[in-house]
Amino acid sequence: MTISKFPLLLALALVDVSNATLTAQQVVAKARSDLVPRLSTGAFITFDEPPRWSTFRAPEPAVTVNVNSESDVAATVKFCNAFDIPFLAQNGGNGWATTFTLKNNGVLINLARLNQVTVSPDKTQATIGGGALVNGIITAAKAAGVLVETGNCNCVGALGAYLGGGYGNLMGLYGFGVDNIISMRVVTADGKIRTVSASTSSDPDLFWAMRGAGPNFGIVTSAVVKSWPAMSTERSAWTGALIFSPEKLEQVIQAIQALELKHDMNVFLYFISSGPPSNEPVVLTTPFLYMGNATSGKAAFASLYAIGPIQDTTAVLPYTEWNSGGDAFRSRGPRKPSFGVGFQAMIPEVWRKIWNMYTEFQKKLGAEASVVLLEAYPSTKARPNSVPASFPHREVKFNAVAIPWYNDSSYDAAALAFGNAARELWRGNEDLSVVYGESLPRLWSIKRRVDPQDKFNQWFNIKQ
Ligand SMILES: Cc1cc2nc3c(=O)[nH]c(=O)nc-3n(C[C@H](O)[C@H](O)[C@H](O)COP(=O)(O)OP(=O)(O)OC[C@H]3O[C@@H](n4cnc5c(N)ncnc54)[C@H](O)[C@@H]3O)c2cc1C
């Protein structure tokens, strides 16, 4: 056999596989004939993708099933299994994995209509729908007089964030998102609906696995999470923006490294555009002190204020406005490949190099909105978790992400080069042992049992 025959054999093998795979048209026809009659009133199919935060490597389905009940989710998974159609659940559409693909002949299960949020009469538990967004939870929590640990960006799917760990403003007080989950209703790869919790009568192994690697195991239709009764005075924080000129970068980095973050504090750092018309890149920090005021807030973050911000919008903000500063990130659509990593130390020289790479990319026409973001939360998040979860990163001090942000796909190569270089400078590449740490061997074994055919294969896939 000569080398030149290999491509031909490969092509023949692919033809065999594609013969067994339905085309987009066939998927649409099957969905109309075999799925739609099984869906509840209020569910419907569409042929475009609900907007995503980033269009970079978006999944591109043949059909979107807009489910309206958990039995719709189960029926859709069973339908996909019956015809060997790939599928993917979408919640907030903010997933920044770049491995989502439905190859134009798969089914997107849009959870957006499963967005109900209710709080128990004793205010200690909230039931959140699998499609609820962070801002929906905060609105319901405020109305009920409670706090719920959520992500810091209003547009993110609450469970999308929880299932990967769940960072948020209240972490120092109440732990990670995964620590707040009491039970979940889950549609697994076999299309069955299960209740999973730490109880030995459910499937505690699956409960452990899902709290850190959730999208690999099933679709959560709703979850019961902890809520924390709070008077209105307990639903406020000292927060806002401190903007620094670029030459202060090293001082800002050193101040963040040296900050002793108490349980009620966190701090973010952004490289971001000052906005049109100049779009000058600036260094912006957002200190956060739960229940803080001007006196306690400025004392807690004295080292940052002492550097001399050129702009200061810090103030007491109510719970419903804590995430407002991040609303600029909500915009859907442009390409935003994202390169995230966790690490232990802020090194000024590394950050200067990343600043230089960032400003080089950000000055491109149409790439002005590009961002670099760092989040630092208190180490109380590393406290031993009463209900163990597969999420492994309790000890990580800093999380950073480089987000090249643009419309023009001809920038892709430069965007990937910038993002990869930034991530390498921070720490190195993100393989599975980095994503799941010591949890990986146990996750592999639960995966073999619960999803042996690897149906849930799009989000940091743990297939062995
Ligand atoms: C602008 C922005 C801000 C962010 N802020 C935070 C933050 O403050 N805290 C934080 O922890 N993370 C944050 N993240 C990261 C975010 O949590 C993850 O990207 C998460 O995967 C997004 O979830 P989603 O539902 O919005 O996205 P989607 O793309 O809809 O989902 C992402 C993955 O989760 C799966 N998934 C979503 N919902 C379910 C469900 N109900 N059941 C099973 N699988 C599900 C999807 O199938 C997909 O594999 C942020 C991301 C962005 C882009």
The ligand as an SDF file (V2000), in Angstrom:
LIG
                    3D

 53 58  0  0  0  0  0  0  0  0999 V2000
  -19.5010   37.2130   30.0550 C   0  0  0  0  0  0  0  0  0  0  0  0
  -19.2670   36.0140   30.9370 C   0  0  0  0  0  0  0  0  0  0  0  0
  -19.3290   36.1510   32.3140 C   0  0  0  0  0  0  0  0  0  0  0  0
  -19.1390   35.0490   33.1450 C   0  0  0  0  0  0  0  0  0  0  0  0
  -19.2260   35.2090   34.4940 N   0  0  0  0  0  0  0  0  0  0  0  0
  -19.0980   34.1330   35.2990 C   0  0  0  0  0  0  0  0  0  0  0  0
  -19.2380   34.2510   36.7120 C   0  0  0  0  0  0  0  0  0  0  0  0
  -19.4550   35.3230   37.2470 O   0  0  0  0  0  0  0  0  0  0  0  0
  -19.1150   33.1320   37.4690 N   0  0  0  0  0  0  0  0  0  0  0  0
  -18.8770   31.9140   36.9030 C   0  0  0  0  0  0  0  0  0  0  0  0
  -18.7650   30.9310   37.6330 O   0  0  0  0  0  0  0  0  0  0  0  0
  -18.7250   31.7680   35.5760 N   0  0  0  0  0  0  0  0  0  0  0  0
  -18.8290   32.8480   34.7680 C   0  0  0  0  0  0  0  0  0  0  0  0
  -18.6650   32.7060   33.4260 N   0  0  0  0  0  0  0  0  0  0  0  0
  -18.3560   31.3870   32.8720 C   0  0  0  0  0  0  0  0  0  0  0  0
  -19.6750   30.6600   32.6690 C   0  0  0  0  0  0  0  0  0  0  0  0
  -20.1320   30.1900   33.8960 O   0  0  0  0  0  0  0  0  0  0  0  0
  -19.4900   29.4570   31.7530 C   0  0  0  0  0  0  0  0  0  0  0  0
  -19.0540   29.9030   30.4940 O   0  0  0  0  0  0  0  0  0  0  0  0
  -20.7870   28.6700   31.6410 C   0  0  0  0  0  0  0  0  0  0  0  0
  -20.5070   27.4450   30.9890 O   0  0  0  0  0  0  0  0  0  0  0  0
  -21.8420   29.4520   30.8890 C   0  0  0  0  0  0  0  0  0  0  0  0
  -23.0900   28.8510   31.0420 O   0  0  0  0  0  0  0  0  0  0  0  0
  -24.3050   29.2850   30.0930 P   0  0  0  0  0  0  0  0  0  0  0  0
  -25.4710   28.4840   30.4990 O   0  0  0  0  0  0  0  0  0  0  0  0
  -24.4140   30.7590   30.0560 O   0  0  0  0  0  0  0  0  0  0  0  0
  -23.7520   28.8430   28.6510 O   0  0  0  0  0  0  0  0  0  0  0  0
  -24.2120   27.7060   27.6350 P   0  0  0  0  0  0  0  0  0  0  0  0
  -23.3040   27.8810   26.4720 O   0  0  0  0  0  0  0  0  0  0  0  0
  -25.6670   27.7230   27.4150 O   0  0  0  0  0  0  0  0  0  0  0  0
  -23.8320   26.3850   28.4080 O   0  0  0  0  0  0  0  0  0  0  0  0
  -22.4660   26.0500   28.6670 C   0  0  0  0  0  0  0  0  0  0  0  0
  -22.3440   24.5370   28.8730 C   0  0  0  0  0  0  0  0  0  0  0  0
  -23.1260   24.1890   30.0050 O   0  0  0  0  0  0  0  0  0  0  0  0
  -24.1420   23.2760   29.6300 C   0  0  0  0  0  0  0  0  0  0  0  0
  -25.3450   23.6190   30.3790 N   0  0  0  0  0  0  0  0  0  0  0  0
  -25.9080   24.8440   30.5590 C   0  0  0  0  0  0  0  0  0  0  0  0
  -27.0070   24.7290   31.3150 N   0  0  0  0  0  0  0  0  0  0  0  0
  -27.1470   23.4220   31.6010 C   0  0  0  0  0  0  0  0  0  0  0  0
  -28.0930   22.6790   32.3300 C   0  0  0  0  0  0  0  0  0  0  0  0
  -29.1610   23.2570   32.8950 N   0  0  0  0  0  0  0  0  0  0  0  0
  -27.9100   21.3390   32.4260 N   0  0  0  0  0  0  0  0  0  0  0  0
  -26.8420   20.7310   31.8650 C   0  0  0  0  0  0  0  0  0  0  0  0
  -25.9170   21.3790   31.1430 N   0  0  0  0  0  0  0  0  0  0  0  0
  -26.0720   22.7100   31.0210 C   0  0  0  0  0  0  0  0  0  0  0  0
  -24.3340   23.4400   28.1300 C   0  0  0  0  0  0  0  0  0  0  0  0
  -24.8300   22.2680   27.5270 O   0  0  0  0  0  0  0  0  0  0  0  0
  -22.9070   23.7270   27.6920 C   0  0  0  0  0  0  0  0  0  0  0  0
  -22.1780   22.5340   27.5730 O   0  0  0  0  0  0  0  0  0  0  0  0
  -18.8550   33.7910   32.5740 C   0  0  0  0  0  0  0  0  0  0  0  0
  -18.7830   33.6430   31.1850 C   0  0  0  0  0  0  0  0  0  0  0  0
  -18.9930   34.7380   30.3760 C   0  0  0  0  0  0  0  0  0  0  0  0
  -18.9190   34.5580   28.8850 C   0  0  0  0  0  0  0  0  0  0  0  0
  1  2  1  0
  2  3  1  0
  2 52  2  0
  3  4  2  0
  4  5  1  0
  4 50  1  0
  5  6  2  0
  6  7  1  0
  6 13  1  0
  7  8  2  0
  7  9  1  0
  9 10  1  0
 10 11  2  0
 10 12  1  0
 12 13  2  0
 13 14  1  0
 14 15  1  0
 14 50  1  0
 15 16  1  0
 16 17  1  0
 16 18  1  0
 18 19  1  0
 18 20  1  0
 20 21  1  0
 20 22  1  0
 22 23  1  0
 23 24  1  0
 24 25  2  0
 24 26  1  0
 24 27  1  0
 27 28  1  0
 28 29  2  0
 28 30  1  0
 28 31  1  0
 31 32  1  0
 32 33  1  0
 33 34  1  0
 33 48  1  0
 34 35  1  0
 35 36  1  0
 35 46  1  0
 36 37  1  0
 36 45  1  0
 37 38  2  0
 38 39  1  0
 39 40  1  0
 39 45  2  0
 40 41  1  0
 40 42  2  0
 42 43  1  0
 43 44  2  0
 44 45  1  0
 46 47  1  0
 46 48  1  0
 48 49  1  0
 50 51  2  0
 51 52  1  0
 52 53  1  0
M  END
$$$$
